[in-house]
Amino acid sequence: FSAAIGSCETCGEWEKAMQLSSAMLKSKVEASTITYSVAISACEKGGEWGKALQLFSVMPKSQIQSSTIAFSAAISACEKGGEWESALQLFGSMVQRKVEPNTITFSTLISACEKGGESKKA
């Protein structure tokens, strides 16, 4: 499933990535942080920040640990969707869960705030 979802991400086929993610969950195939991160990224590339956050919120319910990559992908989806407040909330959750942010996380968060006219928060 991960390879197929990754192909969907590369091609910008977020809808197919969501369908594959759903099929994976229904078939009881064990997902990984990477699988979710790639699916979240596919939604981000398709401009579907809400779907990206929906996938991100399923991770804890599936006992999948949120990683720096998953958080960064979700923050990037918010940035692309102009959702700077959601990006900041995700970052707060990241810090609270003691997930280590990286350069991509910070630059995406700064960009989200700037696009939202909140450069002081950046």
Secondary structure, 3 states (H helix, E strand, C coil): CHHHHHHHHHHCCHHHHHHHHHHHHHCCCCCCHHHHHHHHHHHHHCCCHHHHHHHHHHHHHCCCCCCHHHHHHHHHHHHHCCCHHHHHHHHHHHHHCCCCCCHHHHHHHHHHHHHCCCCCCC
